[in-house]
């Protein structure tokens, strides 16, 4: 799981690493352990996958944002964005930066009146915030090269053939086919 380590520092343009854009595929539950997993994918290029195990509350927060659920009172991530706005800061992007000791790390990139800031965050929290304000998501090239998983390629023709066979089955099935 990602751990909660938070620090703030000014952006040093000399230390920014190359990044690749990510898209959120969704939140899945990994069986048999019933562990929530955040599934990110390279938006361009090889479309490598970046699965990150997260906690149930974070999975719910991301799911609610994806579904457009508006709670009667602000949840933690909603409150965080409200606070940032009240303080004159804007979330410009999130970057999943690295994995150390099986723990992923991310950064919140903020634009403020006093200059740009970077805050260390758990990837699940960073993604939950990014979804709520439509901030772009990235991963460092080094991280994707280190842990990115190649997607399983399914032949489109095979998938189309299976769908056609299923449609034929549905159109021609009768109750007698089930022994009744």
Secondary structure, 3 states (H helix, E strand, C coil): CCCCCCCEEECCHHHCCCEEEEEEEEEEEECCCCEEEEEEEECCCCCCEEEEECCHHHHHHHHHHHHCCCCCCCCHHHHHHHHHHHCCCEEEEEEEEEEECCEEEEEEEEEECCEEEEEEECHHHHHHHHHHHCCEEEEEHHHHHHHCECCCCCCHHHHHHHHHHHHHHHHHCCHHHHCC
